Structure formats: structure tokens, C-alpha cells
Amino acid sequence: MNRSYEKEMMDLPNSPPELLEGELANLRIFNRYLGGYRGVESTLAELVRERSLTHLSLLDVGTGSADIPRRIVRWCKRRAIGVSIVALDLDPITVQLAAQRERHCSEIVVIRGDAANPPFAPGSFDVVLASQFLHHFSEDKIVALLKSWSQLARRAVIVSDLVRHPLAYYGVRLLTRLFTTNVMTLTDAPLSIKRAFTLSEWRELCRRAAPDEFRLMTIFPFRVVARLGGSR
């Protein structure tokens, strides 16, 4: 299966708010049951253990509804780790929805901004996280983003994303048809698999961005988590 460069509905301007809200809700379901949370938590656990961290500052780029920041806050609280998270997204409707969802969580600040040019100084965060975000871009753009984020992250850049595979594609097509009528999810969920990369392609992208400082692991089913070295 060759990679697709077709734009997802979510990437197009002026998406209907009701479709986008439904799509974000469905993404939360995918993250819960298809490995989106597990991979991020296990990688953070490894980092916290290695660096003996008692506080974690994190920038989540392309945050969507900020469900992963919310999950990280709960994960940190269970381990008595202080945490502060900036949840960044470019889409104004998405930012509004995320800010409303997280209005009672003091550890999370939701802001509108461009992941390619975040308004922060180098070394502002322990971790920069990109979950199910990078497959929206070209290969060269991904490498440029990873290099840029590595300057913001003191400890690590963490990428959690999809693996392109025919079984994943046809499985997601079937799954979404069984549980949703949201046309954005029905369109974007299988297309996101086609826009993603194989494991070897993910490895090559990480090598281009951080030749000596990356680790890659797979998460069932058809998900990859990469950890790239930060600026310190």
C-alpha cells in the first residue's frame, strides 16, 4: 500500500463545527481503545524513571480535544509528579472545544498556535509531544518539525502515530462503519492510515531528524511511538 497525500477533511478550512466535534469525540475513543494512551504513558514512564523527574512540563502540539494532556495529568497525579501542560492547536474551533473541556483543569492551558512556529523559547519544556499529528505532513516537513521541536524540549520529543498497513486500513474502515455515522470520521479514519508510514519509513524519518538519539517501539494495534533526544 503506497502512501496517500490526499488531504483529510480535518485539514480543510471551514469544517462544520458539528462534524469536527463528533470527529474529536471519536478520536478520544480510538485513543482509549487502540493504543493512543498506552504508548504515550509507557514512554513517559521510561523518561521519568531515567531522569528521576518530580515535575514534568509538556507541550502537546496538534492537541485536538486535549484528551491526551488530560490523561497525562491523571497519570502524573497518581504518581505524585507535578505537571504543567500547554495544549497547542491551530484550528480555532478545536481550540475552543478543548478549552471548554479543560476549563477546570489548572494543569492544562489550551492556546491557539502553529506547531511549525510555537511561541516559546528554546528549552521551554521537558517534553514536546505529537500524537497522531505528523502523518498530516510531507516527509521533509516532518523532519523539519522534529528538528524544531527538539530545540524546545529539554528531555525528549515523543511521537505517537499510526502505522500504514492494509490490515489497519480495512480494519478501520469496517470499525468506523459499525459505530459512527460521522462523515469526517468515516472519511478521515481510513485515510489517516493511508497517509501514515510503515515502521521502516518512520525509522528513516527519525534517523533524518535525530541520527544518534531516537528509539522506536510498536504499540498494538498498528501504532508506533518514537522518542527523540531533546536539547539537553
URSUL-V122069 format. One record per residue. N is the residue number from 0. PSI is psi in whole degrees, 0 to 359 (999 if undefined). OMEGA is omega in degrees with one decimal (* if undefined). BURIAL is I if it has 16 or more other ideal C-beta (glycine too) atoms within 10 Angstrom, else O. Layout:
BEGIN
n->N psi->PSI omega->OMEGA burial->BURIAL
n->N psi->PSI omega->OMEGA burial->BURIAL
END
This chain:
BEGIN
n->0 psi->118 omega->179.0 burial->O
n->1 psi->155 omega->179.0 burial->O
n->2 psi->139 omega->175.6 burial->O
n->3 psi->145 omega->174.7 burial->I
n->4 psi->14 omega->177.6 burial->O
n->5 psi->138 omega->179.4 burial->O
n->6 psi->139 omega->172.3 burial->O
n->7 psi->155 omega->177.9 burial->I
n->8 psi->324 omega->-179.8 burial->I
n->9 psi->333 omega->-177.9 burial->I
n->10 psi->351 omega->-177.7 burial->O
n->11 psi->148 omega->179.9 burial->O
n->12 psi->156 omega->173.4 burial->O
n->13 psi->42 omega->174.6 burial->O
n->14 psi->138 omega->177.3 burial->I
n->15 psi->128 omega->-176.0 burial->O
n->16 psi->322 omega->-177.0 burial->O
n->17 psi->326 omega->176.1 burial->O
n->18 psi->316 omega->-178.9 burial->I
n->19 psi->318 omega->178.8 burial->I
n->20 psi->319 omega->177.0 burial->I
n->21 psi->321 omega->177.5 burial->I
n->22 psi->317 omega->179.0 burial->I
n->23 psi->322 omega->176.3 burial->I
n->24 psi->319 omega->178.7 burial->O
n->25 psi->325 omega->176.5 burial->I
n->26 psi->325 omega->176.4 burial->I
n->27 psi->322 omega->177.1 burial->I
n->28 psi->315 omega->178.1 burial->O
n->29 psi->315 omega->-178.6 burial->I
n->30 psi->322 omega->-178.0 burial->I
n->31 psi->317 omega->-170.4 burial->O
n->32 psi->346 omega->-175.6 burial->O
n->33 psi->26 omega->167.1 burial->I
n->34 psi->0 omega->-178.0 burial->I
n->35 psi->321 omega->179.0 burial->I
n->36 psi->319 omega->-173.5 burial->I
n->37 psi->315 omega->-176.4 burial->I
n->38 psi->318 omega->179.3 burial->I
n->39 psi->315 omega->-178.2 burial->I
n->40 psi->318 omega->-178.9 burial->I
n->41 psi->325 omega->179.0 burial->O
n->42 psi->321 omega->175.2 burial->I
n->43 psi->321 omega->178.8 burial->I
n->44 psi->317 omega->177.6 burial->O
n->45 psi->315 omega->-179.0 burial->O
n->46 psi->314 omega->180.0 burial->I
n->47 psi->319 omega->179.9 burial->I
n->48 psi->315 omega->-178.2 burial->O
n->49 psi->321 omega->-174.7 burial->O
n->50 psi->0 omega->-179.2 burial->O
n->51 psi->47 omega->-176.0 burial->O
n->52 psi->137 omega->173.3 burial->I
n->53 psi->352 omega->175.3 burial->O
n->54 psi->143 omega->-177.0 burial->O
n->55 psi->124 omega->171.9 burial->I
n->56 psi->136 omega->-169.8 burial->I
n->57 psi->139 omega->171.0 burial->I
n->58 psi->121 omega->177.8 burial->I
n->59 psi->109 omega->-177.9 burial->I
n->60 psi->142 omega->-175.5 burial->I
n->61 psi->49 omega->-166.6 burial->I
n->62 psi->340 omega->-175.6 burial->I
n->63 psi->231 omega->179.9 burial->I
n->64 psi->10 omega->177.5 burial->I
n->65 psi->29 omega->178.8 burial->I
n->66 psi->326 omega->178.7 burial->I
n->67 psi->316 omega->171.2 burial->I
n->68 psi->318 omega->178.5 burial->I
n->69 psi->319 omega->179.2 burial->I
n->70 psi->321 omega->179.3 burial->I
n->71 psi->320 omega->177.7 burial->I
n->72 psi->315 omega->179.0 burial->I
n->73 psi->318 omega->-179.9 burial->O
n->74 psi->316 omega->-179.7 burial->I
n->75 psi->319 omega->-179.0 burial->I
n->76 psi->323 omega->178.8 burial->O
n->77 psi->339 omega->-177.7 burial->O
n->78 psi->12 omega->179.7 burial->O
n->79 psi->40 omega->176.5 burial->O
n->80 psi->126 omega->175.1 burial->I
n->81 psi->148 omega->-176.4 burial->O
n->82 psi->142 omega->171.7 burial->I
n->83 psi->132 omega->-172.9 burial->I
n->84 psi->134 omega->167.7 burial->I
n->85 psi->122 omega->180.0 burial->I
n->86 psi->115 omega->-171.0 burial->I
n->87 psi->132 omega->173.9 burial->I
n->88 psi->151 omega->-177.3 burial->I
n->89 psi->331 omega->-174.6 burial->O
n->90 psi->125 omega->-175.3 burial->I
n->91 psi->325 omega->179.2 burial->O
n->92 psi->317 omega->177.8 burial->O
n->93 psi->317 omega->179.4 burial->I
n->94 psi->317 omega->179.1 burial->I
n->95 psi->316 omega->179.5 burial->O
n->96 psi->317 omega->-179.4 burial->I
n->97 psi->318 omega->179.6 burial->I
n->98 psi->322 omega->177.9 burial->I
n->99 psi->317 omega->-179.9 burial->O
n->100 psi->324 omega->-173.4 burial->I
n->101 psi->18 omega->-174.4 burial->I
n->102 psi->338 omega->-179.2 burial->O
n->103 psi->4 omega->-179.3 burial->O
n->104 psi->104 omega->-175.1 burial->I
n->105 psi->342 omega->-178.7 burial->O
n->106 psi->348 omega->-176.0 burial->I
n->107 psi->127 omega->172.4 burial->I
n->108 psi->124 omega->-179.8 burial->O
n->109 psi->126 omega->179.6 burial->I
n->110 psi->157 omega->174.6 burial->O
n->111 psi->131 omega->179.6 burial->O
n->112 psi->167 omega->-177.5 burial->I
n->113 psi->124 omega->179.7 burial->O
n->114 psi->337 omega->178.7 burial->I
n->115 psi->345 omega->-179.3 burial->O
n->116 psi->63 omega->-177.4 burial->O
n->117 psi->142 omega->-175.2 burial->I
n->118 psi->57 omega->-177.1 burial->O
n->119 psi->152 omega->179.5 burial->O
n->120 psi->158 omega->175.7 burial->O
n->121 psi->142 omega->177.7 burial->O
n->122 psi->24 omega->-176.7 burial->O
n->123 psi->340 omega->-174.2 burial->I
n->124 psi->154 omega->169.9 burial->I
n->125 psi->317 omega->-173.1 burial->I
n->126 psi->139 omega->164.3 burial->I
n->127 psi->128 omega->-177.0 burial->I
n->128 psi->135 omega->173.2 burial->I
n->129 psi->107 omega->-177.4 burial->I
n->130 psi->122 omega->178.2 burial->I
n->131 psi->45 omega->-174.0 burial->I
n->132 psi->318 omega->-170.9 burial->I
n->133 psi->335 omega->-178.9 burial->I
n->134 psi->351 omega->177.2 burial->I
n->135 psi->353 omega->-171.1 burial->I
n->136 psi->167 omega->174.5 burial->I
n->137 psi->164 omega->-178.7 burial->O
n->138 psi->313 omega->-179.0 burial->O
n->139 psi->322 omega->178.1 burial->O
n->140 psi->321 omega->178.8 burial->O
n->141 psi->314 omega->179.1 burial->I
n->142 psi->317 omega->179.4 burial->I
n->143 psi->319 omega->178.6 burial->O
n->144 psi->314 omega->-179.6 burial->I
n->145 psi->318 omega->178.5 burial->I
n->146 psi->320 omega->179.0 burial->O
n->147 psi->315 omega->-178.5 burial->I
n->148 psi->331 omega->179.7 burial->I
n->149 psi->338 omega->175.4 burial->I
n->150 psi->334 omega->177.7 burial->I
n->151 psi->332 omega->-172.8 burial->I
n->152 psi->124 omega->176.6 burial->I
n->153 psi->324 omega->-172.3 burial->I
n->154 psi->310 omega->-173.7 burial->I
n->155 psi->154 omega->164.1 burial->I
n->156 psi->128 omega->-179.6 burial->I
n->157 psi->128 omega->178.1 burial->I
n->158 psi->126 omega->173.0 burial->I
n->159 psi->123 omega->-174.1 burial->I
n->160 psi->185 omega->-173.6 burial->I
n->161 psi->157 omega->174.9 burial->I
n->162 psi->128 omega->180.0 burial->I
n->163 psi->123 omega->-178.7 burial->I
n->164 psi->141 omega->179.8 burial->I
n->165 psi->320 omega->179.6 burial->O
n->166 psi->321 omega->177.8 burial->O
n->167 psi->317 omega->-178.0 burial->I
n->168 psi->307 omega->-177.1 burial->I
n->169 psi->328 omega->176.9 burial->O
n->170 psi->317 omega->179.5 burial->I
n->171 psi->323 omega->176.3 burial->I
n->172 psi->315 omega->-179.6 burial->O
n->173 psi->314 omega->-176.5 burial->O
n->174 psi->313 omega->-177.6 burial->I
n->175 psi->325 omega->178.6 burial->I
n->176 psi->336 omega->-179.4 burial->O
n->177 psi->332 omega->-170.7 burial->O
n->178 psi->355 omega->-179.8 burial->O
n->179 psi->155 omega->171.9 burial->I
n->180 psi->5 omega->-179.2 burial->O
n->181 psi->117 omega->-173.4 burial->I
n->182 psi->332 omega->178.3 burial->O
n->183 psi->317 omega->177.2 burial->I
n->184 psi->317 omega->179.9 burial->I
n->185 psi->329 omega->179.2 burial->I
n->186 psi->311 omega->-169.6 burial->I
n->187 psi->328 omega->-176.2 burial->I
n->188 psi->307 omega->176.8 burial->I
n->189 psi->326 omega->179.3 burial->I
n->190 psi->325 omega->179.0 burial->I
n->191 psi->327 omega->174.7 burial->I
n->192 psi->317 omega->179.8 burial->I
n->193 psi->334 omega->177.9 burial->I
n->194 psi->346 omega->-178.1 burial->I
n->195 psi->188 omega->-174.8 burial->I
n->196 psi->158 omega->171.3 burial->I
n->197 psi->168 omega->179.1 burial->O
n->198 psi->318 omega->-179.5 burial->O
n->199 psi->325 omega->177.8 burial->O
n->200 psi->319 omega->175.1 burial->O
n->201 psi->318 omega->179.9 burial->I
n->202 psi->319 omega->179.6 burial->O
n->203 psi->321 omega->176.7 burial->O
n->204 psi->316 omega->177.6 burial->I
n->205 psi->321 omega->178.6 burial->I
n->206 psi->320 omega->178.6 burial->O
n->207 psi->325 omega->-177.5 burial->I
n->208 psi->324 omega->-175.9 burial->I
n->209 psi->79 omega->-170.5 burial->I
n->210 psi->324 omega->-173.2 burial->O
n->211 psi->6 omega->-169.8 burial->O
n->212 psi->56 omega->175.4 burial->O
n->213 psi->152 omega->173.7 burial->I
n->214 psi->147 omega->-176.9 burial->O
n->215 psi->136 omega->173.6 burial->O
n->216 psi->154 omega->179.6 burial->O
n->217 psi->147 omega->177.0 burial->O
n->218 psi->128 omega->178.5 burial->I
n->219 psi->136 omega->-5.9 burial->O
n->220 psi->132 omega->170.3 burial->O
n->221 psi->50 omega->175.4 burial->I
n->222 psi->150 omega->179.0 burial->I
n->223 psi->145 omega->172.9 burial->I
n->224 psi->128 omega->178.0 burial->I
n->225 psi->142 omega->175.1 burial->I
n->226 psi->121 omega->-179.0 burial->I
n->227 psi->145 omega->-177.8 burial->I
n->228 psi->144 omega->175.6 burial->I
n->229 psi->197 omega->-174.3 burial->I
n->230 psi->349 omega->-179.7 burial->O
n->231 psi->999 omega->* burial->O
END
